[in-house]
Each structure stands twice: as structure tokens, then as C-alpha cells.
Amino acid sequence: MKVMIVDDHADMRRVLGNIVSLALNDPVELIECESGEQAIEEYTSTHPDCVLMDLQLQNMNGFEVTELIYKLDAKAKVVIVTSFDTPSFRTRAKELNTYGFICKDNLSDLHQLLKNMRT
């Protein structure tokens, strides 16, 4: 399984990568991106099975990147992973038909979501 992690903080990318590896138990190819622009470029060349998308990025926010990914691939599985658990952000994620919305305060929820995705 290929999982793209889009977050501008290297430490958070490492934490998410560890969670992904533990949740899936199988060999996982991790694709790390620190910007929205890099994520779009990498998505086009790698076609990951899942994208873990932070919302707060440098030049583009995670919702903008998610929209562009869905334009490239309507069947993409994007999971929003954010520190900002607000009703408006959850609503926007639903409007985009994201696969999930995980608050960084509850990263243990990501473990189960990834396991469900694989089955």
C-alpha cells in the first residue's frame, strides 16, 4: 500500500508514518510531502492509495490541495489530519467527500481508519 503524508512539519510526518506502518502491518510505501505543490506533483507520479492531508500548509491550504487531487483522481482517498477540529472544517471535508477527518489530538483514530481502508 502507498500512503502519502502531506504536512509541513517533519516530526508530524514521522509520527504519522509510524502510525501507518503499525496499523497496516504490511510493507508500506510512504511518500512524504511538505507542501501542497509537492503533493500535487507526487500524486501525479505515484498515485498513492491514501493521502493524509494537513490543512495548514505554506502556500496552499489542505482543502485546496484536496480539491486538486480530486480533479486528478475522483476516486482518491484523502483523510484530513488537522489540529483544527472545527464544525466549519468538518463541513468542508464532508462537502469534498473526503474519506475521513482526524484530529491530531486523537491520532489513535487513524489506526482504525487505515485498517478499515485496507479491508
Rosetta blueprint (number, residue, H / E / L):
1 M L
2 K E
3 V E
4 M E
5 I E
6 V E
7 D L
8 D L
9 H L
10 A H
11 D H
12 M H
13 R H
14 R H
15 V H
16 L H
17 G H
18 N H
19 I H
20 V H
21 S H
22 L H
23 A H
24 L H
25 N L
26 D L
27 P L
28 V L
29 E E
30 L E
31 I E
32 E E
33 C E
34 E L
35 S L
36 G H
37 E H
38 Q H
39 A H
40 I H
41 E H
42 E H
43 Y H
44 T H
45 S H
46 T H
47 H L
48 P L
49 D L
50 C E
51 V E
52 L E
53 M E
54 D L
55 L L
56 Q L
57 L L
58 Q L
59 N L
60 M L
61 N L
62 G H
63 F H
64 E H
65 V H
66 T H
67 E H
68 L H
69 I H
70 Y H
71 K H
72 L H
73 D L
74 A L
75 K L
76 A L
77 K L
78 V E
79 V E
80 I E
81 V E
82 T E
83 S L
84 F L
85 D L
86 T L
87 P H
88 S H
89 F H
90 R H
91 T H
92 R H
93 A H
94 K H
95 E H
96 L L
97 N L
98 T L
99 Y L
100 G E
101 F E
102 I E
103 C E
104 K H
105 D H
106 N H
107 L L
108 S H
109 D H
110 L H
111 H H
112 Q H
113 L H
114 L H
115 K H
116 N H
117 M H
118 R H
119 T L
